[in-house]
Amino acid sequence: MPTKVHDLKPAPGSKPKKQRVARGIGGRRGKTAGTGTKGQGTRDTIKPGFEGGQTPLTRRTPSASGRYSIKWATRVSSTASPQRRPLSYCSRWCVSSA
């Protein structure tokens, strides 16, 4: 007799019972349900990326969009084809060619 999908069961011990929280003061996870008494962690949820009032990393970093967002510069040299590199690599020997 072939095994059918509805006959499949997980191995014993592989799926522990879910922890039931906030079910009265009698249990271990009652009352505050393991979140503590006061503070930010007890009040609903904290947005991902929130840094406690500090400007988040996503807003601190400069945005770069579009085809010409990176300023390019051309190295002045005697070669036939100039080397193109981002402006961050250059120093005084770069001449802007945007």
Secondary structure by P-SEA (a helix, b strand, c coil): ccccccccccccccccccccccccccccccccccccccccccccccccccccccccccccbbbbbccccbbbbbbbccccbbbbbccccccccccccc
